[in-house]
């Protein structure tokens, strides 16, 4: 009996063992432990990569533009302060390198005139070219460029400009300006009155100006990374950090609009080369300072006028043309204008792109366009900027063929002199270019 029971146990055991061998092997169980990742606080390269990836994920997952901008500028380190209006020699080449900007002399090609795309019911006179002026110069007329009415009365425009100039430089009995305040004495009020008067006069021809916002002495800021450097001082000595830059700009006037200006060239256009400067920015010289990282276009994110139209920059008295001439630096006069146009327009246009949710790790999908006028009250230089990329960090710039583009003109005088209550040597070409800038608008308008 006992033997038979032992045989049954053995048989049942053998049968269970044979069934186990014939069955398919079960899948291996999932790992009971989380994956091994680098420490977020270590000094290793893997830890640095992990911190960078976590930072990118937080910025991408931000619920609002304000939160994204806060996270973008949260980490404060010493950064180079870039001054748009600088005394540095040949600063324009350095600024082009910092911003990956191609500079092209002249102005970009203009869109097709209104006569070429006029509706069928338009008057045939609107498509005709204006005949040569046969009357007095004050009654001369010139075709408009942005596509509103067929003609502009240059005599009326010239009268508005001359009235503003005489009001500030002849009719008013002003006291002697303070030292280094000459630009705030006459050129500043003249520029303010000229721009506001022309903008109000041209509102009927450009509906975008009627909905625009005119800012007086606003603040414009932009913070970005470009290149890498080794920390040479402090407790972080030896670490590799991105080179940080900050532009804090204060234009005299700027016009913001609710709709974006049209692009000049396609986004991927390759129109020139960017200077490569291997020296440290401190050789320019630029100086480092640690303070708040700020991105600001002159208004809050919720403002409907979130796109830039035109900025107006006033040359300070310390950098006026006569000082360059006395120092035998006549070749640096136009360099100063170019540096001011490139740095100011890059900061303003890049900040507009960041207000739309783009940044260095999420590059722009459409170009952003802005314009600028740099003047000392007499000489005017015009600049147009098209932002094609924000990917300027050491990681994103390697496989990025896009380049930002800046067009600019040399400075030209608006007039020669004001004598005995009259303006002599008035330059209609400069005034007409200023009007063209103000008439620029989207194609759908």
Buried (B, 14 or more C-beta within 10 A) or exposed (E): EEEEEEEEEEEEEEEEEEEEEEEEEEEEEEEEEEEEEBEEEEEEEEBBEBBEEEBBEBBEEBEEBEEBBBBBBEEEEBBBBBBBBBBBEBBBBBBBBBBBBBBBEEBBEEBEBBBEEBEEEEEEEBEEEEEEEEEEEEEBBBBBBBBBEBEBEBBEBBEBBBBBBBEBBBEEEEEEEEEEEBBBBBBBBBBBBBBBBBBEBBBEBBBBBEEBBBBEEBEBBBBBBBBEBEBEEEEEEEEEEBBBBBBBBBBBBBBBBEBBBBBBBEBEBEEEEBBEBEEEBEEBEBEEEEEEBBBBBBBEBEEEBBBBBBBBBBBBBEBBBEEBEEEEBEEBBBBBBBBBBBBBBBBBBBBBBBBBEBBBBBBBEEBBBBBBBBBBBBBBBBBBBBBBBBBBBBBBBEEBEBBBBBBBBEBBBBBEEBEEEEBEEBBBEBBBBBBBBBBBBEEEE
